[in-house]
Amino acid sequence: MNIFSLRDRTIVVTGASSGIGRAVSVACDRAGASVVLIGRDETRLAETRDMCKNSPLVWPCDLSDLDAAAKVVRSIVEQTGPLSGLVHCAGIYRNCPLRAVRGKTLQSIMGINAFSGVMLTKGLAMKGNALPGASVVLFSSVMGHVGQQGLVAYCMSKGAVEQATRALALELQKDEIRVNAVSPATIQTPMSEKMFSVLDEHQREAIDRAHPGGLGSPEDTTGAVVFLLSEASRYVTGASILVDGGYCAQ
């Protein structure tokens, strides 16, 4: 028996249209899972589907509507049956110094990065929506562990994910649902490319120096996710796994 297999499991992945979400979707598919791809861009979701072998279900959805985020899980279950896992990869990154922070900025970043993951988990935890032993994986960041100037809103949102992971793990243990987080350093994705586009040469060099193992690829995060979704991690809950190439070891 392969304890890392996801065969016969239905896994929902948000942010599946690109970057980490796309890589996680493909990795889960290759590990044997039936994957449900959530994102806003139906065309890009179809591209992710075409990279998979097991014909994932494409489910366009805007997670900024938090009440809809809680209900979408039930809608999916009506079509697929109870779920074995949920991976919340959708997120917003915005370089925004304190002077430029506005209420809308905080609400949008906290909404997608932290609040929507909680609401999706709420949907999964509702009666009949999850199989015993189901696993939730929330995407945090090294910025949930350390601070960074100019990123107060982003750091807040990922710190919230870290604490939500612990609280949800304790609350849902009685329902046989595990909750964990994955905390990557800078991963080369379309989102991070936008960040690099506004930085000067010295700022980019500083980011490179902060990553002893170099910048990561989306695929570098997928092993931790598959582990947390699989039987191999059945005794792991409330944890946050750093996937950072040594960033936080300094």
N, C-alpha and C positions, 0 to 999 in steps of 0.2 A: 504493500500500500504506500502510495506517495502522499505523505502528510502535507506537502505543499501544493497538491492538486486542488483546483477549483471546479472540478468536474461535477455536473449536476447542481451547480449553484447559480442563482440569478443575482447579479450584482448591478446596482445602479451607480453610474459614474457621472458626476456633474462637471461642467467645463470641458466636455468631451470633444469640442470642436477643434481644439488646437493645444499645443504645448504639453504640459504635464498631464492634463486630462485625456488628451489623445493617446499619449504613451501608456498611461495606466489602462485605458480601455483595451488597447491592443495586447498588453501584457496579460490582462485578465482573460481575454479571449483565448490567447495561446495556452493559458493554464487550464483551459477547459470550461470556463464559465459562459453562461448566457448573459450577455451584457446589455443594459439599457443605457443609451447615450442621451444625456441631457445637455442642452445648450441653447443659445438664442438663434444661432445661424444654421438653418436647416441644410443649406448647401454644404457647409463645412462639416456638419455632422455626417452627411452622406459620404464625404471623403473619408472620414474616420471609419465608417461602416465598411467601406470598400477595402480598407486595410486589414479587416478582420476575416476570420474563416467561418465563424459560426452565425453569420447573419444577425448582428445585433439589432435590437429595436431602437429606432430613432424617435426621440421624444422632445421636440422643441418646447422650450419653457423659459420664461423670464423670471429668475429667482429674486429679482428685486421686489416682487410682490410677495411679501412674507407669508401672508395667509394662503396664497396659492401654492407656495413651497410646501406647506404642511399637507395640503390636499392632493398634490400631484402624486405622492407615494401611493395613496389609496387608489387613484386612477390607474396607476401602473399595475398594482397588485390585481385589480379586476381583470387585467389582460394576461398577466404572467403567472399569477398565483403568488404565495408568500415569498418574501425575499430572503436571501442569505447574507446580503451585504450592501453597504452604501459607502461610496467614496466621494467626499465633497472636495473637488479640486477647483471649482470656480472661485475666482478671486479678482480683486482690483489692487493694483500697485500704483501709488501716486506720490511722487516726490513733491512735498508741500511743506515748506518751513512754517513755523508758527505764525509769522506775520500774515501769511496768505491763507491760513485755515479759515474756513467758513462752516457754518452749521451744515450746509448741504454736503460739504466735503466729508465731514465726520459721518453723517447719516448714510451716505452712499457706500463708503468704505466699510464701516461697521456692518451695514446691512448685508452686503454680499459676503464679506470675509468671515463674519462671526454669526450674525443673527440667522442668516438663511440656513447655515449648517445645523443650528439648534432646531429650527422649525422642520427641516427634513428629518432629523432624528426623532422629533416628536411624531411625525407621520409614520415613521418606521415602527415606533413603539406602540402605536395604536393596535388594539386587539385584532388579531388575524393577519397582520401585515408582515410579520417576521417569523421565520422559522427559529426553533430553539438553537442557540449557538450563533445567531446572527452577529455580524461584526460591522461596526461603523468606523471608518477611517476619515478623520478631519485633517485637512492640510493647514498646518501652522507654518512657521518659518523660524530661522535663527533670530529674527527680529522679535519673536515672542520670548526670547531668552536674554537678549542683549539690547541695548539702546542704540539709536543712530540719529544724529542730527538731521533735521529736514524730513524725518519720517514719523513724526509723532502720531499721526492718524493710523498709519500702517502698523506701527509698533503696538499701538493700543489694540488694534483689531486682532493681531496675532497673539498678544497676551491674553485677550479674552478667549481665544480658541483653546489655549493651554488650560485655563481654569475651567472652561466649559467641559473639556475632555474629562477632567478629574471628577467633576460634579456629576456629569452624565453617567460615567462609568459606575459610580457608586449607586446612583438611583436606579439604573437599569439592570444591575446584576441580578436582581430578583426575577427579571423577565428573561434571563439568559441571553442578554444582548451585551456584547463587549464594545467598548468605545476607546479608541486610541488615536493618537495624532502622529503625523510625520512632519518633521521640521527641516526642510532643506535650506541650504544657503542659496546664493544667486545661481539660478538655473537659466540657461540660454534658451529663451522662449520669445515669441513675438512680443509679449508683455515687457520682458526685460530689455529687448531691443529698443523699445520706445524710451525706456529710462536712459539707456546709453546714448541715445541720439541727442539728448539735451545736456550731456556732460562734456567738460573739456578734457584734454589729454591727461592732465594731472589727476583729475577726479577718476578717470577710468583706470589709470595706473594704480591709484590707491585701492580701488576695488580688487584689482588683480592681486595685489600684495596681501590683502586680507584673506585670500583663499589659498592656503598652502597646497591644496590638491588641485588647484585650478578651478575655473567655473564648471559647474555641472551641466549635464545634458538631461532632458526629461526622462530618458531611459534609466538614468542613475537612481531615480526615486522609486522605480517600479518594484524592485525586489523587496523593499520594506513593505510596500502596500500588499503585494501578494502574500507575504508572510503573515501580515496582520489579518488578512481575510481568510487564511487557511487554518486547517486543524493544527498546524505546527505551532500556532500562537494561542492555543485554547486557554492557557493559564495567564495570558497577558491582557490586562485591561487597566485603563487609567494612565497609560504610559505615553511618552512622547519620544519618538526615535529621531535622533539627529542624523541627517543625511547631508553632511556639510563639508566634506573634504578637509576636516580639521579646523574649520572656522572658529568654533567655540572652544577648541582646546588651547587656544593661545592665552 
